[in-house]
């Protein structure tokens, strides 16, 4: 009997060691605390392919930079203190160094943080992907912006963004191509307040967050695709794009390359680069898209 017990004990010990070794070799698990605790764009700040999953793949990144496009993925983000902001880390994803005429960056605001102002003559657009901030303009009027809320600030307009807890923003800035007697105005809103627009020949859902009137030299689109849906038009045009995938996953064609993409990925598209998207997976894809408009290319 004692010999039999010894065999059983030894077998159990070996099984425990095997399990322990298997857990040690596998990628770290992400604890799912329940969907109720996750904000709408949780995947942007908690991507599936996060840095912790890459510890056994030294040097690996999905990021790509080419002459006419770039894919910037979360594992290659580099955060540093944002100039003129307090208690805020920023990661620049698109800048004129690439060839763009605008800047796109993530701003991670911490407790009691405060924004700085954009450069002179630069307009600013902010979109909240996590947390909440309070926007206050020069008149002292304040707006609380939560996830899926946004604001457009005209150039040279005094304003501040204050965060009491934590928040993540995606920010676009560019030198305003102003027109005489055509000023822009501050805009505050949220995606769900914007109507769905017709998209002849296409199946995706489209919302525009900035007025389409002449004073505004860019717009921000929110585009939704159900799994299996794709762009019908294979676009080649003079406009530049900056894109942040907010939800879902799919395939993006840029030039002659085809890239698997997912929530948290950012894309820059130069003028006339061939571009096309198809949604994959089991849930909708949603992306936020910058597009320059209303100005003659000359």
C-alpha positions in Angstrom: 0.0 0.0 0.0 2.8 2.4 0.9 4.5 1.7 -2.4 1.3 2.4 -4.4 0.8 5.7 -2.5 4.4 6.7 -3.3 3.7 6.1 -7.0 0.5 8.2 -7.0 2.3 11.0 -5.1 5.2 11.0 -7.6 2.8 11.0 -10.6 0.9 14.0 -9.1 4.1 15.9 -8.5 5.3 15.4 -12.1 1.9 16.6 -13.4 2.1 19.7 -11.2 5.6 20.4 -12.6 4.4 20.0 -16.2 1.5 22.4 -15.7 3.8 24.9 -14.0 6.3 24.7 -16.8 3.5 25.1 -19.4 2.1 28.2 -17.6 5.6 29.7 -17.4 6.2 29.3 -21.1 2.9 30.7 -22.2 2.1 34.4 -22.8 0.8 36.3 -19.8 -3.0 36.2 -19.5 -5.2 39.3 -19.6 -7.7 39.1 -16.8 -11.2 39.8 -18.1 -12.9 41.7 -15.4 -16.2 41.8 -17.2 -17.5 43.9 -20.0 -19.3 46.3 -17.6 -15.9 47.6 -16.4 -14.7 48.3 -20.0 -15.2 51.5 -21.7 -16.4 51.7 -25.4 -12.9 51.9 -26.9 -11.2 49.6 -24.4 -9.2 47.8 -27.1 -7.4 51.1 -28.1 -5.8 51.4 -24.7 -5.6 47.6 -24.1 -4.7 46.1 -27.5 -4.6 42.3 -28.0 -1.0 42.4 -29.1 0.2 44.5 -26.2 3.9 44.8 -25.3 3.6 42.2 -22.5 2.7 39.6 -25.2 5.9 40.3 -27.1 8.4 39.5 -24.3 9.4 36.3 -26.2 9.7 38.1 -29.6 12.6 40.5 -29.3 12.6 43.1 -32.0 9.1 42.3 -33.3 6.7 45.0 -34.4 3.9 45.2 -36.9 4.7 48.9 -37.5 5.7 49.9 -41.1 6.9 53.2 -42.5 7.1 53.8 -46.2 7.2 56.8 -48.5 3.4 57.0 -49.1 2.0 55.3 -46.0 2.7 54.2 -42.4 1.1 51.7 -40.0 1.9 52.6 -36.4 0.9 49.8 -34.0 0.7 49.9 -30.1 3.8 47.9 -29.4 6.0 50.6 -31.0 4.4 53.6 -29.3 7.0 55.8 -27.5 5.5 58.1 -24.8 7.2 61.1 -23.4 6.0 64.3 -21.6 4.0 66.5 -23.9 5.4 70.0 -24.4 3.4 72.7 -22.6 1.1 70.0 -21.0 1.3 69.0 -17.3 1.2 65.5 -16.0 0.6 64.2 -19.5 2.4 61.7 -21.7 2.2 61.9 -25.5 3.0 59.5 -28.4 3.2 61.2 -31.8 1.9 58.8 -34.4 1.8 61.1 -37.5 3.9 64.2 -38.0 5.2 66.3 -41.0 8.5 64.3 -40.7 6.5 61.6 -42.6 5.3 64.0 -45.2 1.9 64.9 -43.6 0.6 68.4 -43.2 -0.9 67.6 -39.8 0.0 66.0 -36.5 -1.8 63.1 -34.8 -0.9 62.0 -31.3 -2.2 60.2 -28.3 -2.3 62.2 -25.0 -2.5 60.2 -21.8 -3.6 62.6 -19.1 -3.0 61.7 -15.5 -4.6 63.0 -12.2 -4.7 66.8 -12.0 -3.3 67.2 -15.5 -3.7 70.2 -17.7 -3.3 70.7 -21.5 -1.1 73.2 -23.3 -2.1 75.2 -26.4 -1.3 74.2 -29.9 1.2 76.2 -32.0 0.2 79.7 -33.3 -2.4 79.5 -36.1 -2.9 75.7 -35.5 -6.4 74.4 -35.1 -7.0 71.4 -32.8 -9.4 68.4 -32.7 -9.7 66.1 -29.7 -11.5 62.8 -29.3 -11.8 61.0 -26.0 -11.1 57.3 -26.1 -10.8 56.7 -22.4 -11.8 58.6 -19.2 -13.1 62.2 -19.1 -11.8 65.7 -19.4 -13.2 69.2 -18.9 -12.9 71.7 -21.7 -12.9 75.3 -20.7 -12.8 78.2 -23.2 -11.6 81.8 -22.9 -15.2 82.8 -21.8 -15.1 80.4 -18.9 -17.7 78.1 -20.4 -17.0 74.4 -19.6 -17.9 71.1 -21.2 -17.3 67.7 -19.8 -16.1 65.3 -22.5 -16.4 61.6 -21.9 -15.6 58.6 -24.1 -16.9 59.1 -27.7 -17.1 62.9 -27.1 -15.0 65.4 -29.1 -14.2 69.1 -29.6 -12.9 71.3 -32.4 -10.9 74.4 -31.3 -10.3 77.1 -33.9 -6.7 78.5 -34.2 -5.5 81.0 -31.6 -8.4 80.4 -29.3 -7.5 80.2 -25.6 -8.8 77.0 -24.0 -7.7 74.3 -21.6 -8.4 70.6 -21.0 -8.3 69.5 -17.4 -8.4 65.9 -16.1 -9.2 65.0 -12.5 -8.6 61.2 -12.9 -7.1 59.8 -16.1 -8.0 60.1 -19.8 -6.6 59.1 -23.2 -7.2 61.5 -26.1 -6.4 61.3 -29.8 -5.5 64.8 -30.9 -5.2 66.3 -34.4 -3.5 69.6 -35.1 -2.7 71.5 -38.3 -2.0 75.0 -39.6 -5.3 76.4 -40.6 -5.7 77.2 -44.2 -7.9 80.2 -43.4 -10.1 82.1 -45.9 -11.0 85.8 -45.6 -14.2 86.4 -43.7 -14.7 82.7 -43.2 -13.9 82.0 -39.5 -14.4 78.6 -37.9 -16.1 78.1 -34.5 -15.7 75.9 -31.5 -17.6 72.6 -31.8 -18.4 70.2 -29.0 -20.3 67.0 -29.6 -20.4 63.2 -29.4 -20.5 60.5 -32.1 -24.0 59.3 -31.3 -25.4 62.8 -31.8 -24.4 62.8 -35.4 -26.8 61.5 -38.1 -25.9 58.6 -40.4 -25.2 59.9 -43.8 -25.9 58.3 -47.2 -23.0 56.5 -48.8 -24.1 55.7 -52.4 -22.6 52.5 -53.6 -21.1 51.6 -50.2 -22.4 49.6 -47.3 -20.5 51.2 -44.4 -22.1 53.6 -42.0 -20.7 57.2 -42.0 -20.9 60.1 -39.6 -19.1 63.4 -39.9 -18.1 65.2 -36.7 -17.2 68.6 -38.2 -19.4 70.8 -40.4 -18.9 70.4 -44.1 -19.1 74.1 -44.8 -16.3 76.0 -46.5 -14.5 77.6 -43.5 -13.4 74.1 -42.3 -10.3 72.7 -44.1 -10.6 69.2 -42.7 -13.2 66.8 -41.4 -13.2 63.8 -39.0 -15.3 60.8 -40.2 -16.5 57.9 -38.1 -16.9 54.8 -40.3 -18.6 51.6 -39.2 -18.2 48.2 -40.9 -19.9 45.0 -40.0 -17.8 41.8 -40.3 -17.5 40.9 -44.0 -18.2 44.4 -45.2 -15.6 46.3 -47.2 -15.0 49.5 -49.2 -16.4 49.2 -52.7 -14.3 52.0 -54.1 -10.6 51.3 -54.3 -9.6 54.9 -53.4 -6.8 56.9 -55.0 -7.1 60.6 -54.4 -5.3 63.8 -53.5 -6.5 63.9 -49.8 -4.3 62.8 -46.9 -5.7 60.6 -44.1 -4.9 59.9 -40.5 -6.7 56.9 -39.1 -7.2 55.3 -35.7 -8.9 52.0 -35.5 -11.3 52.3 -32.5 -12.9 48.8 -32.6 -12.6 45.5 -34.4 -10.1 44.2 -36.9 -9.6 43.7 -40.6 -7.4 44.0 -43.6 -6.1 47.4 -44.9 -4.5 47.7 -48.3 -2.0 50.5 -48.6 -0.2 50.8 -52.0 0.8 47.2 -52.9 0.9 46.0 -49.3 -1.9 44.3 -47.3 -1.9 44.7 -43.5 -3.9 42.9 -40.8 -5.0 45.6 -38.5 -6.9 45.8 -35.2 -8.2 48.3 -32.6 -5.4 50.6 -31.5 -3.6 50.7 -34.8 -2.9 54.1 -36.5 -2.4 54.7 -40.2 -1.1 57.6 -42.3 -2.0 57.7 -46.0 -0.2 60.1 -48.3 -2.0 61.6 -51.4 -2.7 59.1 -54.1 -1.7 56.0 -52.3 -4.2 53.2 -53.2 -6.3 52.3 -50.2 -9.0 49.8 -49.3 -10.4 48.2 -46.2 -12.3 45.0 -45.3 -13.7 44.2 -41.9 -13.0 40.7 -40.4 -13.7 39.1 -37.0 -17.0 38.8 -35.1 -17.7 42.4 -34.2 -18.0 45.7 -36.0 -15.0 47.7 -37.1 -15.1 51.4 -36.3 -12.4 53.9 -37.3 -11.8 57.6 -36.9 -10.5 59.2 -40.1 -8.9 62.6 -40.7 -9.4 64.0 -44.2 -8.4 67.4 -45.6 -11.3 69.1 -47.5 -12.7 72.3 -49.0 -9.3 73.6 -50.3 -7.9 73.7 -53.9 -4.8 71.5 -54.0 -2.9 74.4 -55.6 
